[in-house]
Amino acid sequence: MMIRILTLFFCLSYVTGFSQDKNKYNNTKILKAADGKFDEFSFVEARALYQKLAKRGYKSKKVFAHLGDTFYYNSDYIYALKWYEKLMNDDDDNDRFSKEEYYHKYWVCLRASDKHEKAATSISNYWKKNGDSDDVKKWNPIDYLYAIEEQSGRYSEVNDVGFNGFGVALVPNQKAIEQDEEIEKYKIEEKARVLKESIRKRMKADGNKIGLKADIEEIEKDEKEKKADSAEVKQFKKLPRFKEIIFAAARDSGVLIDRKHQWDRNPYLSFYSAEISEEGKFLKQKKLAGDLDTKYHQSTPVLTKDGMTMYFTRTVPCTKYKSAKANRKEVSHLKIFSADKVGNRWINIKELPYPINIEGTSSGHPALSPNDDQMYFVSNRKKKVFDSDLYVVSRKKNGKFEKVAESLGDGINTFGRETFPFVDSQGVLYFASDGHPGLGGLDVYAAAKDSEGKYQIVNLGEPVNSSSDDFGYIIDNDSEKGYFSSNRKYIKGKDNLFSFKQNKPVTFPFKTEPVYFGIVRDIATGEVLEGVKIKIYNELNEVVDTLVTDKEGKYVINLPPLKNHRFEFKKKGYAVDKVFVEGTKISQKTEIPVALFNELVIKVDDKFVTLKENDNLAEILSLKPIYFDYGGYSLRKSSKAELDKVISILKSHPRISLVINAHTDSRGREDFNLKLSKNRAKTTVDYMINEGGISRERLTSNGFGETQLINHCANDVECTQAEHELNRRCEFLTIIAPEEE
């Protein structure tokens, strides 16, 4: 069966681990020939010889074990069970064939034969004997079959695609990539628009010369155009992310006819591409062009987001075997390779370096995270040759990899086989395993990390999983359509591709969506703010959720993984704050602390003062008198420093406008004083506009001359110079603009 070549790892050195049974038939020519074929992984030929021995009445644990293996490694679990039963009925525990490896194979075959109770009893007895009570509980069939049933029924339209094969890769739609680039460009423009909007609110006081009315109107016009663009984006139909697939298949025709592997006598695997029909069928199938083809197997491709780099699995001869005879045996390791797409051809084929490929071990079945920043793969580097674990390694933006690959740990990896990883666009990891509780053979599982960072897994249930081998699961989260491979119901030795439609996402016993949380405070006082309204916008500027901070100023929300959002924080009396949030992976937590600016609070001498309508900033700020030249209206240098304090308040508080009232003392003619005060008020306003950059619309000036004296120093009243100076003053009275809706 082709699947065994890619899901299991093999090299001739493995067979030296078997002890020789003291059976009287060990030295017969038939047994030697059978062992030789088995050692070469020529399982079909070895099986015939072992069966010949069994018919003659030969009874040997090695014969039983190897006969079971020839079926097991071709996924003929029911036939394998017959021989493993004979193996288990032997009471001799001091034997290579009585160890955990063969118990595991026995349990897999029992479950594949729908004998879950018997499997559970055997597992329970084994683990009780080996002192692992947790495994006893995990393998209770009542519990795990119920959990599988809970996940079942989430899929429909499960159809046979129509041919043998596995290892499907979704090919990014280049037009969709171009559309994504347009949307990304729009997002950048949208971010700029929001910043401009914030500037517009402040620009009447921000010290820039662009704070003139004509410039403000130009910005507002630009914003309207951007909003119109936003409406167009909303109405634009999003293109399908994937319209084509690459898959591995054995085509027993043409140049491939003689390329058959001794393991199961099936043709070698090569890469093909096909268009995807609405029904999930593969149309216009053709072999990939370029330098990919070799005389060995290659499968399980995966492409980067831009579709220009492909990683895949290839069998390569074990380099330690130099003889022509060994080369004819084609005893191999699996290695991961890369290829670059140039035009329509795949070239620059390279074997990946350490730590992905390690000499003397096998690595295969690469999978990439949604952002291409991690590669998941399978390796037997710390296991027996026929078993495998899942590993992950970080991938840099330049396509190179970090120097350390990490095992996914006990939450994923078992004493059995973990293989065929795939990560969907939301960051959920899928893989096939026969080491977790399942329906039999390889089952497909989904995995996500909980709040403690530990992997939790669930069996996908029927109809994806069955008592046969089910593996190679992939899904496009946009269309909810995908593929998997299985050898159910078909001719022995064949793996068929199936398409499916997912009706409901897999459910975990915890929330998998990324968590965003924080505390909203007053930027000046540090006090927490209750009742802050928060709107969440998606990338198309659509509101997807709303929430309100609690009495402790806290908020928390779950959002879809790897999706960018904009948070808008709004509270009466405070300036609106907008925060762009990059999407994160499933189960990740991101804190977004926010400090809102109270538009009416100012800090004076380490105290906070809330401004009200008609407050006099001159008094609140304890401004020194604004002096002008005697009898004139030119500002003195010392007075400019005082006006700069007022300008600073206006810049940071865009809702505040001012009425500037200038007054004179009673000395001089009344008409002269009235004109003088108006000129002094105008001079003050002109300074704040020309030097401070404050918009004219926010400033109003009045001159009252000597009509509003604040003491007794009227005409013909004798007063000191200091008393007259009290009447020569400027008032800065606040006008509070209403909040924007």
Secondary structure, DSSP 8 states (H G I E B T S, - for coil): -HHHHHHS---GGGGGG------TTTTSHHHHHHHHHHHTT-HHHHHHHHHHHHHTT---HHHHHHHHHHHHTTT-HHHHHHHHHHHHT----SSGGGSHHHHHHHHHHHHHTT-HHHHHHHHHHHHHHHT-HHHHHHT-HHHHHHHHHHHTT-EEEEEEEEEE-EEEEEEE-HHHHHHHHHHHHHHHHHHHHHHHHHHHHHGGGSS-GGGSHHHHHHHHHHHHHHHHHHHHHHHS----SEEEEEEEE---SGGGTT-B-TTT--B--EEEEEEE-TTS-EEEEEE-EES---SS-EEEEEE-TTS-EEEEEEEEE-TT--SHHHHHHT-EEEEEEEEEEETTEEEEEEE--TTTS-TTS-EEEEEE-TTS-EEEEEE-TTS-TT-BEEEEEEE-TTS-EEEEEEE--TTT--SSBEEEEEE-TT--EEEEESSSS-SSSSEEEEEEE-TTS-EEEEE--TTT--SS-EEEEEEETTTTEEEEEE-TTS-TT--EEEEEEESS----SS--S-EEEEEEEETTT--B-TT-EEEEE-TTS-EEEEEE--TTSEEEEE--TT--EEEEEE-TTB--EEEEE----TT-EEE--EEE-BTTEEEETTEEEE--TT-BHHHHTT-----B-TTS--B-HHHHHHHHHHHHHHHH-TTEEEEEEE---S-S-HHHHHHHHHHHHHHHHHHHHHTT---GGGEEEEE-TTTT-SSS--TT----HHHHHHHS-EEEEEEE-----
